[in-house]
Amino acid sequence: MTQRPEWAPSGVDLDRPNAGRVYDYYLGGSHNVAADREMAREAIELWPELPLIMNANRAFLRRAVRYCVAQGMRQFLDIGSGIPTVGNVHEVAQAAAPEARVVYVDINPVAVMHSRAILEGDPQTGVVQADLREPDAILGHPEVRALIDFDQPLAVLLVALLHFVPDGDDPIGLVGRLTAPLRPGSHLVISHASRDSQSQRTAEHQALYSRTSTPMTMRTRAQIEALFGGLELVEPGVVFLPQWRPESSGDVESHPERFTGLAGVAAIR
Ligand SMILES: C[S@@+](CC[C@H](N)C(=O)[O-])C[C@H]1O[C@@H](n2cnc3c(N)ncnc32)[C@H](O)[C@@H]1O
């Protein structure tokens, strides 16, 4: 039995790896336990670029948030927000627009508890424990309603989340229900693990995640584009993580397909 760290509420299973805590390990965080690290190390052995890919995903998230602020977004609903790490959405958004409001949503109690701890007393942010597969519960949640004005444009972030939703749970339908009430000018941000450039590793990687409570479904570019449900993609469309509106030469890679994750942003007209 693993000794329970103070950041893990009782009831959190520490003997089984958890996708959110494995991701925290890839990013160099401290909210992970032996089972997570063991799985992460196996995954890295199979796929040495994984920590780089996760950092490229965080860099995409930061660029997408800055893009949304530049488009006038002042409210953000970050679903599958994860365990807080450097460059959280509220920090990036508020650096550009101090009045920006952010609600974080995650199914994982460790992510929720830690988010609450760092955001306590901040009237511009909220934290909700909820499941993406119940979009009406998210949209109607009192904490969401208190901070988000659905008569104003909203950015919905589903970053590195939808590959944890199997086809049987109808991810296209779920995204459609989340975006249906958004007013024109709103934006939808998605990044997703793809299977296109790394097909030989896909099966082994998915097999590792089947140990967690959130198995992984890596998708093709066409399947990821379909998640936008016909909304208008802003330039450059769905591309490998470092290719989405790079801000500096450090974002640009000579082999962006190494990063495997695909990302895009759509505008609601
Ligand atoms: C890889 S992390 C991504 C964190 C952050 N969005 C980022 O890109 O850096 C995925 C997060 O999605 C959460 N998650 C998985 N399935 C979920 C669901 N059905 N509803 C809400 N959150 C979920 C996990 O708990 C985890 O914290």
The ligand as a Gaussian input file, in Angstrom:
#p B3LYP/6-31G(d) Opt

LIG

0 1
 C       -3.760000      15.123000     -19.704000
 S       -4.684000      16.045000     -18.516000
 C       -4.844000      17.600000     -19.351000
 C       -4.701000      18.789000     -18.435000
 C       -4.738000      20.151000     -19.146000
 N       -5.982000      20.333000     -19.865000
 C       -3.579000      20.277000     -20.098000
 O       -3.772000      20.077000     -21.298000
 O       -2.470000      20.540000     -19.651000
 C       -6.324000      15.378000     -18.725000
 C       -7.272000      15.727000     -17.611000
 O       -8.599000      15.341000     -18.011000
 C       -9.275000      14.853000     -16.873000
 N      -10.414000      14.030000     -17.329000
 C      -10.374000      12.805000     -17.897000
 N      -11.629000      12.380000     -18.182000
 C      -12.476000      13.368000     -17.777000
 C      -13.885000      13.542000     -17.810000
 N      -14.685000      12.581000     -18.297000
 N      -14.413000      14.693000     -17.326000
 C      -13.607000      15.661000     -16.819000
 N      -12.263000      15.553000     -16.750000
 C      -11.698000      14.432000     -17.229000
 C       -8.221000      14.081000     -16.117000
 O       -8.581000      13.938000     -14.760000
 C       -6.986000      14.960000     -16.315000
 O       -6.834000      15.878000     -15.260000

